[in-house]
Amino acid sequence: MLIRAANEQDLPVILAITNHAITQTTASWQTVPTDLAQRRQWLRDREAAGQPVLVAEIDGDIAGFATYGSFRAYGGYALTVEHSIYVDGRFQGQGLGRAFLTALLDHATAAGMHVMVGAISADNAVSIKLHEQFGFTITGRMPEVGQKFGRWLDLVLMQKTLSK
Ligand SMILES: CC(C)(COP(=O)(O)OP(=O)(O)OC[C@H]1O[C@@H](n2cnc3c(N)ncnc32)[C@H](O)[C@@H]1OP(=O)(O)O)[C@@H](O)C(=O)NCCC(=O)NCCS
């Protein structure tokens, strides 16, 4: 398994993984599928900002991707990033989530970021547990701030301080 920077050839698989999460799960709270042009712009924006988009490659297959970007756009938040990790269902439970989180934390620490935030659907026990194992703590719970598939969703905010 190789974790490397994404390139434009990876975008169709990244798009498929993203749209599966949008249409089938509460991991993403987007409700409208995205398209290749939007993914291309997103990759270019992240690259221009020096923010990582990583993919995991297993025997030539792209098994998932992970990224971080600004937590909020205002300058005061410049040293706080929000990340996301998506592993294709066929490859979940094989350690990729851990490998991605390690790589994102290493990148953010090297880039001098101060805090990493995960905004996680409260029903995503696997993700919450993974983040706890990496020293993230729950700093917010927001009941019923989202809606998908005809039900209310609670948001759990988890964060980890990277530097003192
Ligand atoms: C959440 C996610 C990133 C975790 O990545 P992963 O590669 O599946 O997880 P890992 O193999 O690295 O395992 C991490 C931990 O989760 C556990 N785990 C993974 N999949 C699990 C499952 N389906 N059920 C129960 N536990 C599971 C692992 O056992 C491990 O815990 P352990 O060390 O106590 O055994 C991945 O499942 C995923 O992409 N899910 C869909 C999208 C998503 O929810 N993204 C996160 C949005 S915040």
The ligand as a Tripos MOL2 file, in Angstrom:
@<TRIPOS>MOLECULE
LIG
   48    50     1     0     0
SMALL
NO_CHARGES

@<TRIPOS>ATOM
      1 C1        -14.0270    5.9160    8.8720 C.3       1 LIG1
      2 C2        -12.8980    5.4010    7.9690 C.3       1 LIG1
      3 C3        -12.1070    6.5930    7.4370 C.3       1 LIG1
      4 C4        -11.9760    4.4840    8.7860 C.3       1 LIG1
      5 O1        -10.9830    3.9800    7.9050 O.3       1 LIG1
      6 P1        -10.6990    2.3910    7.8280 P.3       1 LIG1
      7 O2         -9.5840    2.2000    6.8840 O.co2     1 LIG1
      8 O3        -11.9620    1.6920    7.5340 O.co2     1 LIG1
      9 O4        -10.2710    2.0880    9.3190 O.3       1 LIG1
     10 P2         -8.9770    1.3210    9.8390 P.3       1 LIG1
     11 O5         -8.8710   -0.0030    9.1440 O.co2     1 LIG1
     12 O6         -7.7930    2.2390    9.7520 O.co2     1 LIG1
     13 O7         -9.3650    1.0390   11.3350 O.3       1 LIG1
     14 C5         -9.5280    2.0560   12.2910 C.3       1 LIG1
     15 C6        -10.3290    1.5150   13.4300 C.3       1 LIG1
     16 O8        -11.6910    1.4040   13.0410 O.3       1 LIG1
     17 C7        -12.1320    0.0480   13.1850 C.3       1 LIG1
     18 N1        -13.0340   -0.2680   12.0980 N.ar      1 LIG1
     19 C8        -12.8080   -0.0580   10.7820 C.ar      1 LIG1
     20 N2        -13.9000   -0.4230   10.0760 N.ar      1 LIG1
     21 C9        -14.7990   -0.8820   10.9700 C.ar      1 LIG1
     22 C10       -16.1020   -1.3780   10.8630 C.ar      1 LIG1
     23 N3        -16.7390   -1.4810    9.6860 N.pl3     1 LIG1
     24 N4        -16.7540   -1.7270   11.9880 N.ar      1 LIG1
     25 C11       -16.1550   -1.6050   13.1770 C.ar      1 LIG1
     26 N5        -14.9180   -1.1210   13.3520 N.ar      1 LIG1
     27 C12       -14.2490   -0.7760   12.2530 C.ar      1 LIG1
     28 C13       -10.8860   -0.7520   13.1040 C.3       1 LIG1
     29 O9        -11.0700   -2.0210   13.7040 O.3       1 LIG1
     30 C14        -9.9100    0.1090   13.8400 C.3       1 LIG1
     31 O10       -10.1060    0.0200   15.2360 O.3       1 LIG1
     32 P3         -9.1540   -0.9180   16.1250 P.3       1 LIG1
     33 O11        -7.7720   -0.3840   15.9570 O.co2     1 LIG1
     34 O12        -9.7100   -0.7600   17.4970 O.co2     1 LIG1
     35 O13        -9.2980   -2.2710   15.5510 O.co2     1 LIG1
     36 C15       -13.4600    4.5460    6.7790 C.3       1 LIG1
     37 O14       -14.1650    3.4610    7.2820 O.3       1 LIG1
     38 C16       -14.3340    5.3300    5.8240 C.2       1 LIG1
     39 O15       -13.8270    5.9570    4.9040 O.2       1 LIG1
     40 N6        -15.6610    5.2690    6.0210 N.am      1 LIG1
     41 C17       -16.5930    5.9300    5.1100 C.3       1 LIG1
     42 C18       -16.3690    7.4290    5.0410 C.3       1 LIG1
     43 C19       -16.2410    8.0400    6.4090 C.2       1 LIG1
     44 O16       -16.9920    7.7340    7.3120 O.2       1 LIG1
     45 N7        -15.2870    8.9590    6.5220 N.am      1 LIG1
     46 C20       -15.0550    9.6960    7.7310 C.3       1 LIG1
     47 C21       -15.9290   10.8990    7.7200 C.3       1 LIG1
     48 S1        -15.6630   11.8470    9.2050 S.3       1 LIG1
@<TRIPOS>BOND
     1     1     2 1
     2     2     3 1
     3     2     4 1
     4     2    36 1
     5     4     5 1
     6     5     6 1
     7     6     7 2
     8     6     8 1
     9     6     9 1
    10     9    10 1
    11    10    11 2
    12    10    12 1
    13    10    13 1
    14    13    14 1
    15    14    15 1
    16    15    16 1
    17    15    30 1
    18    16    17 1
    19    17    18 1
    20    17    28 1
    21    18    19 ar
    22    18    27 ar
    23    19    20 ar
    24    20    21 ar
    25    21    22 ar
    26    21    27 ar
    27    22    23 1
    28    22    24 ar
    29    24    25 ar
    30    25    26 ar
    31    26    27 ar
    32    28    29 1
    33    28    30 1
    34    30    31 1
    35    31    32 1
    36    32    33 2
    37    32    34 1
    38    32    35 1
    39    36    37 1
    40    36    38 1
    41    38    39 2
    42    38    40 1
    43    40    41 1
    44    41    42 1
    45    42    43 1
    46    43    44 2
    47    43    45 1
    48    45    46 1
    49    46    47 1
    50    47    48 1
@<TRIPOS>SUBSTRUCTURE
     1 LIG1         1 GROUP 0 **** ****
